[in-house]
Amino acid sequence: MLNVSQMDIPLALREKNATPKITARNIRKSFGDVVAMDDISCTINDREFVAIIGPSGCGKSTFLYLIAGFEKPTSGVLTIDGREVVKPGPDRGVVFQEFVLFPWRTVLGNIILGLELQNVPRKEAEERARKWIRLTGLSGFEDAYPSTLSGGMKQRVAIARALTYDPEVLLLDEPFGALDVQTKNYMISDLQNLWTEANRTIVMITHSVSEAVLMADRVLVFSARPSRIIADVRIDMAHPRDARDPMLRQYQDEVTGILSAEVDKSMRLERNL
Amino acid sequence: MSIDVHSARPANPISLRRIFDSIQPMIAIAIPLLIWEAAGRMGWINTFLFPPPSQIAHTIWVQAGPNGHPPGAILMHVGRSLYRFLSGLALAIVIGTAVGIAIGMTRWGRLIFTPLISAIMPVPTLAWTPILLLLVGLDDRTTIIIVFIAASFEVIYTIVVGIEMMSVKVFWVARSMGASRQQIFWKVIIPGILPYLITGTRLGSGFAWRALIGAEMLAASSYGLGFMIYDASEYMSMDMIYGGIALVALLGYFIENVLIGRLEAATTSKWGVNVER
């Protein structure tokens, strides 16, 4: 709980000394003839938790993959700490909805892989992994193989794996999408605590408004394809938040309003086609 | 083991059932053999063409021992066949894996190998024997290459399937951890295709074992089970022929289902990877 004090400072104050971490300028991305993304510009600050939400198929995951360096923008510039993103790297940890664990490795083996690839000695790697194993509640499961774990446990492994090699940015691609509601609620509160502990910049793709407003400092609403940013909603509330807070409900209504107007529009367009 | 001892108690009908289930396949094999044996002893069948199983077993036993011709003949035949088989299989695993990865991961690999394999695949492996005999001659290399050809197609095929089954996100995760190309090869591709390689090896070993026995009939100058069977027909030694066939069946079953089958089951249950084939 190193950074609790930081969390208690109101958001507005923190933002004053915020430094830009990820900067997107006029990003366009097309796959063949299909324009997935049209002119996206935004700035994500250091240690900020940003949620990206939008109608399904709007290319919000693609935006995450651009930040991760898995895909390249057709035009525009994407920078992290002022350096252009050209390929994936260990400064950005990625967690997918489908977990994407390595089935031939144990829980511990999965979690230390990042350090192993960076030639960190085994002992030190296990030492560093230990912390995240404890914080993600995986203690006692170090030697289990992924096939024996539940969905929630697998996602914990994926999160611990991404945090263990100490990335500055954590990219979450619908991290709770494959989990049942009960597990999801646990994971959300866990992730809130983890964020406090890890103190990283987090970009999370989600299709759940309640998830987004509960966890994020800012919610970016993407339009239907070709996607643009149609709203940038600041959730001006201290962390950790209570899901039953009426103020949260107001934010939720605001974001839902913007989103459903967009979904209506895209549905109308689809029908007219 | 202790469980088996317990289940042997006749008081428990469930375990009796289990015992029956486990020996059932053996009964299906034993009954025809018993009928054969009885028919031979009663003089209902020509025992020159159909020597009773007991006589076949006796001949094999004698030929495996110091009074064999030459001493330990059966062991030498089996040993030579296994040597050729394992050498060819090892080649198929190494080269088949390389070709499979080339097809699965690279465009040039697909362009070069896919048409070649499609063209060669329908040819029965034994059809290569005359060519190999002329190319490399009447020695172990010919039969080893036959085993290699027979086993590689399955190895290549399952590895290509294995790579296709791997999600691109597996590579993304590795790359986002900073993995180099070499690290991705050794830490992602190789372990990722291992269960497929084992399945491919098991399936390929069945083809290869059968092809080997055939090839030994055509292209072995001495030793090997195929050679033994073929040679026995020259001397009209029916019990050696039947004994050889029985050994081929037993060893083939052992290799495919026990040796590699166990390995496959272990990886499948541990990693939760099911290779559909």
Interface residues (C-beta under 8 A of the other chain):
Chain A: Y65 A68 G69 F70 K87 P88 G89 P90 R92 G93 V94 F96 E98 V100 F102 P103 W104 R105 L113 G114 E116 L117 Q118 Y145 P146 S147 T148 Y165
Chain B: S167 K169 V170 W172 V173 A174 R175 S176 M177 G178 A179 S180 Q183 K187 V188 P191 G192 L194 K270 W271 G272 V273
